Structure formats: structure tokens, C-alpha cells
Amino acid sequence: MSEDVSVDVVIVGAGACGLVAALAAVENGATVLLLEKLEDVGGNSRLSTGSIPAAGSRFQVAAGIDDNPALMVADLLEASGPHEAEDLLTNMAELSVELVHWLVDTHGVDLQLITDYKHVGHSVARLHAPGDRDGKFLVDDLVAACEKVGVTIRTSHPVVGVITEGDAVVGVQVEPVSGEPYRVLAKSVILAANGYGNNKALLKRWMPEIADAQYFGAPGSTGEAVAWAEDLGAAMINVSAYQGYAAIANPELGLLLSWTTVEMGAVIVSPAGLRVGDESRGYSGFASILLEHGDTAYAVFDTTICDYVLENEPRFVRLFNDGLIIEASDVQQLAEFIGCDSATLGDTLVTVARAASGETADEFGRTNFGFGPLKAPYCVAKVTPGLFHTQGGVQVDAHARVIRPDGSPIAGLFAGGGVAAGVSGISGAEGYASGNGLLTAVGLGYLAGVASAQKSFA
Ligand SMILES: Cc1cc2nc3c(=O)[nH]c(=O)nc-3n(C[C@H](O)[C@H](O)[C@H](O)COP(=O)(O)OP(=O)(O)OC[C@H]3O[C@@H](n4cnc5c(N)ncnc54)[C@H](O)[C@@H]3O)c2cc1C
């Protein structure tokens, strides 16, 4: 065992939550050590589109968008239904503007308002993302900001448990990939290790419906930090909620069909050429619908949509180059690729075109068809649903302190991101609105960083 290390704040996990917590804690005068178990930082945050909601930002004002925290709360509650973290939602919505401005202005993080479409669950454009809508850039910018303010980040240093003294948490136990185990003693411990998407046993316990689906998040989300907090008596809430994704284009390579295709008018059909539901319920909600209908489906769109997404989302180019998106000159060719009856598929597309042009109501209630009726030449991608990340977890208070069922804080213990319960409803995938994951990753990371640095909370 190597010698103990002593710092004010030790943070477990270097995704968006941990990196933001480190910035906030250092800014508030704390010495910080950030520990990451894998060789690379970033976790799920790196895989995401990096989209963070903020209600009333100056970017929205400049774009003429009228927004405020109350509207954001109403939108997200409408998407999620009632749940056990509604107070957290209000906190996050009220913090959101300050947070996005702080990231951009103080720490040079590139975040731009997405104005070309509204995301799932939002009545106005309020997601702020890196230019290329790639979470890699969000993580890179946060790492650069951490380096600038002198945060020490140790990768390949898994935390294997927390150290307690009486009821208080006073540090963590580390077993580096190479080298001797050691202890970090700290006034505050922030759990920023994400949820349990990559832990079949916890999925079976809390969300059996998705436990056997393929997981497409980062490998580090194995849930140990959630389990430590639960063992210490933390309240667990919204535990069965998760983010699914309905359009994985290549499960082996983890390549996704951008949901922008659907927002701009794509429809999703079964192998028989029939639609199975309202695609505008979103990539997460629609994953549940697909799971009920078998696990293979086809996203049908057209070259106008394809060109649009290729131009705005460079990540999409790989799908195209890898032959995962097929162009079809007419319905006959489309049906051949899907392997369905062309008359059936033709009827499906005629019916949906009528709804998209406003001639009739959509049979599943969809009202937004982006660019309108699809036109040949078409594009098609085979898709399958999967799990992105879990949204349930430990309950935290307004300072991101982990609390027990009676509301008392566990001294010295903070949590954010996927360790903490999110704001996506009590269970299932349907309550997830775009940006909910990073909202509580950066929001609670910020609150935990600020509070953990203050002696009165430690
Ligand atoms: C493909 C995809 C797209 C997404 N798109 C979006 C989006 O656009 N907007 C949005 O809001 N959400 C999105 N999400 C969800 C979002 O990525 C997550 O909710 C968010 O990144 C969680 O942040 P985090 O910091 O809690 O976890 P992570 O970013 O996963 O970071 C946690 C880190 O902790 C490390 N760790 C785990 N255990 C330990 C340990 N014992 N010791 C040390 N380190 C440990 C992990 O290796 C990891 O690096 C997406 C998810 C996926 C998979």
C-alpha cells in the first residue's frame, strides 16, 4: 500500500460531471484530485452529442427565442410525467443559464444553440452543443479547462470503495492499474462515475425490461458508485428510468443513425413494411415501442434529409461510407432492401405522406414531419433498439449532497450525473427528453463542486 494522499475534494469519474465538479471546486479554493478508472477520460459524455439544455440563455435571446426555467420545467414534466426528483428538475432549470454561460465565458467551452430543430421533449430550441454536435469536443474542452486551472487527473486509477469514519465519508480506496493501492483522504468525495447501464445484475434488479437489450454506452458505467452509496443508506429514486435509443445502425461498431433523420421526416417501419408507432415520441420512447415489436426495424427517409444531416453532423458520414445507409430510387427497390411486400410498403408511405402534408391526421398521432412528405429517391437504414444509460440513482439535495430516505445528508458524500437520480420519470424510456443526461451531469457536477469546496458542507 502506497502512502495516503490528502486533498480537499476527491472526485470519482472523469466524464462531464466529474470534470465540471473539478472546475467548480478549484474555482472555490479547494485542492482536487480527479480519478478515472479507464485509460481515457470522457465516459458516456464523450459518446453523447454534447447537448445541454438551458432556458433563457443569451444565445436564445439573440436567436429571438423566448424561454424561461418555468417553461423548461413544464416541458420536461410533460415528457416524464410525475416523478420523485421534481425538486431537482426545478433546481436544474433555474441553474441552467448560469451554467451554460459559465462554461462558455469562464472556461472556453464551445457551446452553440441548436436552432434548426426542436429536440424531443422541448417546446422551444434550448439545447446548446459543440459545433459538430459531438460530445468528444465537450469533453476535450472541459479537460483543457481543467488543465488550465491545475486539476490533477489520474487515469487508469479505479476507485474500489469509499472510506468512512462513523457516519461520514472521508476518502476513497484506489487500486491503480499499475502500481500500489493507496487511499485518498478528503473532506469531500464526489461520486461522478455514471450509472449502471453496463451492469446486467443491476439492470435485472431495477429495469428487467431492458436488461437483455444491447448496451451502447461507455464501458465504465458499471454501477459500483451507486452501490456504495446505497450501502451507506442513500435514498434510491426513479430507479427504473433509463435512456433508450431506437436507431442503432450497427450494433457491433456502436454506430447510430442520427435521430435528426426522424425529426426531419423519416418514418420507422417493421420488416413487414408497416409503421409501429409515433416516431416523434423520441429516440428513447420509441425504443420501448420497438422492443415490443421485435428488435429489427427500418428507418426510411429521403436524400433531402440525408444531405441535410450529412452537412450538419459529420459523424453521420461514416454510416454513409460504411454502406449502412442505402439509397433506393423507388418504393420497389426500398421494399427489396427491407425484404417486404412493395404494395404494403407503398401503402404505408402514401398514408404517411398524406399525414405529413396535412391532408389527413396521422394514424399514430404524429404531427411534426420535418421537411414534409418523403420523396424518391429514398434512403433506408436497418436499425435496432438499445440502452444508452440509466437515469435512476441516489437522491441528492439542492447542494448535490447524497441524502437518506429521511432527508438527512450523508456527511462528506456528493453525487451527480448518472450516479444521481435523473429527471426522466420513475421508470422506462419514455420519460427521457433530449439533454436530460448532461443536464444533471453538468448541473449536479457544478453544485457538488461548489458545495464540496465549502467547509461548512464537508
Ligand atoms: C450515444 C449516447 C448519446 C448521448 N447523447 C446525449 C446528449 O446529447 N445529451 C445528453 O444530455 N445526454 C446524452 N447522453 C447521456 C449522457 O452521455 C450521460 O447522461 C452523461 O454523459 C453522464 O455523465 P457522467 O459524467 O455522469 O458519466 P460519464 O460521462 O459516463 O463519466 C463517468 C466516468 O466515471 C468513470 N468511472 C466509473 N466508475 C469508476 C470508478 N470506480 N473509479 C473511477 N472512475 C470510474 C467512467 O469510466 C467514466 O469515465 C448520451 C448517451 C449516449 C451513450
PDBQT file of the ligand as one rigid body, heavy atoms in Angstrom, charges set to zero:
ROOT
HETATM    1  C1  LIG A 501     -24.521   7.613 -27.536  1.00  0.00    +0.000 C 
HETATM    2  C2  LIG A 501     -25.022   8.496 -26.434  1.00  0.00    +0.000 A 
HETATM    3  C3  LIG A 501     -25.501   9.767 -26.763  1.00  0.00    +0.000 A 
HETATM    4  C4  LIG A 501     -25.958  10.624 -25.738  1.00  0.00    +0.000 A 
HETATM    5  N1  LIG A 501     -26.324  11.921 -26.067  1.00  0.00    +0.000 NA
HETATM    6  C5  LIG A 501     -26.655  12.778 -25.074  1.00  0.00    +0.000 A 
HETATM    7  C6  LIG A 501     -26.891  14.183 -25.319  1.00  0.00    +0.000 A 
HETATM    8  O1  LIG A 501     -26.691  14.689 -26.414  1.00  0.00    +0.000 OA
HETATM    9  N2  LIG A 501     -27.312  14.971 -24.287  1.00  0.00    +0.000 N 
HETATM   10  C7  LIG A 501     -27.449  14.460 -23.033  1.00  0.00    +0.000 A 
HETATM   11  O2  LIG A 501     -27.853  15.197 -22.139  1.00  0.00    +0.000 OA
HETATM   12  N3  LIG A 501     -27.159  13.169 -22.741  1.00  0.00    +0.000 NA
HETATM   13  C8  LIG A 501     -26.740  12.328 -23.716  1.00  0.00    +0.000 A 
HETATM   14  N4  LIG A 501     -26.429  11.034 -23.403  1.00  0.00    +0.000 N 
HETATM   15  C9  LIG A 501     -26.362  10.659 -21.988  1.00  0.00    +0.000 C 
HETATM   16  C10 LIG A 501     -25.105  11.306 -21.385  1.00  0.00    +0.000 C 
HETATM   17  O3  LIG A 501     -23.983  10.930 -22.165  1.00  0.00    +0.000 OA
HETATM   18  C11 LIG A 501     -24.899  10.871 -19.928  1.00  0.00    +0.000 C 
HETATM   19  O4  LIG A 501     -26.079  11.049 -19.200  1.00  0.00    +0.000 OA
HETATM   20  C12 LIG A 501     -23.790  11.729 -19.300  1.00  0.00    +0.000 C 
HETATM   21  O5  LIG A 501     -22.663  11.730 -20.144  1.00  0.00    +0.000 OA
HETATM   22  C13 LIG A 501     -23.421  11.224 -17.928  1.00  0.00    +0.000 C 
HETATM   23  O6  LIG A 501     -22.299  11.952 -17.488  1.00  0.00    +0.000 OA
HETATM   24  P1  LIG A 501     -21.446  11.416 -16.275  1.00  0.00    +0.000 P 
HETATM   25  O7  LIG A 501     -20.322  12.356 -16.095  1.00  0.00    +0.000 OA
HETATM   26  O8  LIG A 501     -22.346  11.130 -15.139  1.00  0.00    +0.000 OA
HETATM   27  O9  LIG A 501     -20.914   9.997 -16.752  1.00  0.00    +0.000 OA
HETATM   28  P2  LIG A 501     -19.762   9.614 -17.784  1.00  0.00    +0.000 P 
HETATM   29  O10 LIG A 501     -19.575  10.648 -18.819  1.00  0.00    +0.000 OA
HETATM   30  O11 LIG A 501     -20.013   8.224 -18.246  1.00  0.00    +0.000 OA
HETATM   31  O12 LIG A 501     -18.452   9.644 -16.868  1.00  0.00    +0.000 OA
HETATM   32  C14 LIG A 501     -18.296   8.747 -15.786  1.00  0.00    +0.000 C 
HETATM   33  C15 LIG A 501     -16.837   8.348 -15.702  1.00  0.00    +0.000 C 
HETATM   34  O13 LIG A 501     -16.602   7.666 -14.476  1.00  0.00    +0.000 OA
HETATM   35  C16 LIG A 501     -15.694   6.595 -14.700  1.00  0.00    +0.000 C 
HETATM   36  N5  LIG A 501     -15.818   5.630 -13.608  1.00  0.00    +0.000 N 
HETATM   37  C17 LIG A 501     -16.816   4.737 -13.392  1.00  0.00    +0.000 A 
HETATM   38  N6  LIG A 501     -16.568   4.014 -12.274  1.00  0.00    +0.000 NA
HETATM   39  C18 LIG A 501     -15.390   4.459 -11.770  1.00  0.00    +0.000 A 
HETATM   40  C19 LIG A 501     -14.588   4.091 -10.660  1.00  0.00    +0.000 A 
HETATM   41  N7  LIG A 501     -14.947   3.093  -9.846  1.00  0.00    +0.000 N 
HETATM   42  N8  LIG A 501     -13.413   4.740 -10.444  1.00  0.00    +0.000 NA
HETATM   43  C20 LIG A 501     -13.025   5.757 -11.274  1.00  0.00    +0.000 A 
HETATM   44  N9  LIG A 501     -13.729   6.128 -12.372  1.00  0.00    +0.000 NA
HETATM   45  C21 LIG A 501     -14.903   5.500 -12.615  1.00  0.00    +0.000 A 
HETATM   46  C22 LIG A 501     -16.141   6.075 -16.057  1.00  0.00    +0.000 C 
HETATM   47  O14 LIG A 501     -15.155   5.282 -16.654  1.00  0.00    +0.000 OA
HETATM   48  C23 LIG A 501     -16.433   7.378 -16.803  1.00  0.00    +0.000 C 
HETATM   49  O15 LIG A 501     -15.285   7.860 -17.473  1.00  0.00    +0.000 OA
HETATM   50  C24 LIG A 501     -25.970  10.163 -24.405  1.00  0.00    +0.000 A 
HETATM   51  C25 LIG A 501     -25.507   8.869 -24.093  1.00  0.00    +0.000 A 
HETATM   52  C26 LIG A 501     -25.017   8.046 -25.090  1.00  0.00    +0.000 A 
HETATM   53  C27 LIG A 501     -24.492   6.685 -24.734  1.00  0.00    +0.000 C 
ENDROOT
TORSDOF 0
